Amino acid sequence: MQATTGDRLIVKGHHSGEPDRDAMILEVRGPDGTPPFVVRWEEDGHEGFFFPGDDAVVQHFARPEQSTAPAAEEGATR
């Protein structure tokens, strides 16, 4: 499992009718985006370390691409 800061972690409910839990990933502490994660739980705002199990998935969000346009040179004229 790999994540980046700002992704969403969803833990599936274990029993029929039990809601899923979700959290925002605030920090990724493992190498190459792997757990443990520091998360903030949506339901109560609690923050803490989390080591996800097989019942968890990461929802990745698109990142704005950085501009590849060259910076204007200082003193350039038109």
RABELVEN-V329416 format. One record per residue. N is the residue number from 1. NEAR is the number of other ideal C-beta (glycine too) atoms within 12 Angstrom. Layout:
# RABELVEN-V329416
((N;NEAR) (N;NEAR))
This chain:
# RABELVEN-V329416
((1;27) (2;18) (3;33) (4;24) (5;21) (6;23) (7;28) (8;27) (9;38) (10;26) (11;28) (12;18) (13;14) (14;14) (15;9) (16;7) (17;7) (18;11) (19;14) (20;21) (21;25) (22;25) (23;33) (24;28) (25;37) (26;25) (27;23) (28;26) (29;20) (30;20) (31;9) (32;11) (33;20) (34;17) (35;24) (36;21) (37;34) (38;23) (39;36) (40;24) (41;23) (42;19) (43;14) (44;12) (45;12) (46;16) (47;17) (48;17) (49;19) (50;31) (51;18) (52;29) (53;13) (54;10) (55;16) (56;27) (57;21) (58;28) (59;20) (60;18) (61;15) (62;9) (63;10) (64;7) (65;7) (66;6) (67;7) (68;6) (69;7) (70;7) (71;8) (72;9) (73;8) (74;6) (75;6) (76;8) (77;6) (78;5))
